[in-house]
Amino acid sequence: MNRTNQKTQKNSTVILGIDVGTSGIRGSIVKKSLDSSDQILASAKISMPTPRESLDSFGNSVISQDPQIWIDFLTAMLDRLARKQPLESVDYLIVDATSSTVLLFDLYGNPVSQALMYNDNHARSEAALIEDKITQAGAFSGASGASSSLAKILSLAKQTTHSAPLYICHQVDFINYFLCGVMGKTDENNALKLGYDSINQRWPSWVLTLLSEQNLSPPKVIAPGEMLDKISPKLVKRFGFSADAKVMAGTTDSIAGFLASGACQTGDAVSSLGSTLAIKWLSNKPVFDSSLGLYSHKLADQWLVGGASNSGGKVLLQHYSIEQLTKLDMVMYKDELKSILQENRSYYPLPAVGERFPVADPDKRPELPEKTSCNASDIEDSSDCLLQHINYFRRLTLGLTQVEVSAYQKLQQIAGQSVNRIFSVGGGLQNKTWMQFRHELLPAPLISAENLDAAYGVTKLIKLNQ
């Protein structure tokens, strides 16, 4: 029997998913079976140092990291994982990493710059130039803003003396180069903020011009889950991988998190209830709206539409500590929450002036409930103050829910499609009052997330026995 037939008859596949996040690296070994069941065989996590923050010559904050740190901590994570589960059983490896973390490296695979991190936004003059190009082209681009990959790459190129062409490298590309030695390729999701046109599947001419002026060429773009190459022989020897193990193109960390939740059908959405409210929604057509910060990633034959509000859990933390919020949330009665709904009052909690989505208004002011006459420190001292704070907390939380409801209404209006199921992730899940308001007001059933681990989610990009 030949190898092709043997592969066809194989009823399971073992995949190592690797999540390179802000604070650490996590690996999950997942066994996927023909009956669509997943079994997590082993997982390991290791923390990484915080990126370095410095000032440029104009006094702007620069957030950077030595990319060698990623490799050092990745190898430590693999060592830890190998002690739990032999790595020789792994058929595929696939990585997700922070979107818009980039660097440059030479033809020999050596970094020629530090990596600018996803939250660095000092490349403002480059961002202004890019915005002019986008306006002239008359099309939306994911490369808008000083935190975009393209703005950072142009900034790095100006600081680097080089005569030979250099490779543009996302964080995930650098990890993949270590795993299999492939340079000059990236996945479609990470390419979006470098200016890639995901609708027409090409690099716009204005992007090519900007890069060529810096003696740079864009990477070849391939679909998430497509094969890059077999794993490096050095890693076979070092960690005991099979020589046939394949490294596949991955995605961004937020998309891997979406996939981990179990959302998979057109109309599924994931609300991330963190310090800010972020929404990702699976649609059968792309949605782009630069005025609202809406953009779409291509996922197979579907589109993942994303938008983020400035509203979120940070507002609650401006008023109360975690311990106080826990106390206020413990005293909850469903009938009392319904009476607050019947007041027909609208709130729009924001941590400061300005909003992105579902309202695009840099001057939008917070719309908060009427303040109590008690200080937050009085919660413990008086039952009357406790009641006042409970009611204030509930109305703040109602406002957070109203922003989320408005966001889904806006998405449905723009796309002309319905939200069918809403999965939820993030620290806000611990807030019972918030969850009850969401249950009452959101336009679709609330579904418990299947998993919260991006290292597991990224494995879903690989089809069994591909």
Sequence and secondary structure as in RCSB ss.txt:
>XXXX:A:sequence
MNRTNQKTQKNSTVILGIDVGTSGIRGSIVKKSLDSSDQILASAKISMPTPRESLDSFGNSVISQDPQIWIDFLT
AMLDRLARKQPLESVDYLIVDATSSTVLLFDLYGNPVSQALMYNDNHARSEAALIEDKITQAGAFSGASGASSSL
AKILSLAKQTTHSAPLYICHQVDFINYFLCGVMGKTDENNALKLGYDSINQRWPSWVLTLLSEQNLSPPKVIAPG
EMLDKISPKLVKRFGFSADAKVMAGTTDSIAGFLASGACQTGDAVSSLGSTLAIKWLSNKPVFDSSLGLYSHKLA
DQWLVGGASNSGGKVLLQHYSIEQLTKLDMVMYKDELKSILQENRSYYPLPAVGERFPVADPDKRPELPEKTSCN
ASDIEDSSDCLLQHINYFRRLTLGLTQVEVSAYQKLQQIAGQSVNRIFSVGGGLQNKTWMQFRHELLPAPLISAE
NLDAAYGVTKLIKLNQ
>XXXX:A:secstr
  HHHHHHH  EEEEEEEEE SSEEEEEEEEEETTS EEEEEEEEEE    EEEE TTS EEEEE THHHHHHHH
HHHHHHHTTS GGG  EEEEEE TT EEEE TTS B S EE TT    HHHHHHHHHHHHHHTS  TT STTSHH
HHHHHHHHH   SS EEEEEHHHHHHHHHH   SEEEHHHHGGGT BTTTTB  HHHHHHHHTTTEE  EEE TT
 EEEE  HHHHHHH   TT EEEEEEEHHHHHHHHTT  STTEEEEEESSSEEEEEEESS   BTTTTBEEEEET
TEEEEEEE S SHHHHHHH  HHHHHHHHHS  HHHHHHHHTT    B  SSS B SSS BTT   B     SS 
GGGGGT HHHHHHHHHHHHHHHHHHHHHHHHHHHHHHHHHT    EEEEESGGGG HHHHHHHHHHSSS EEE S
   HHHHGGGGS TT 
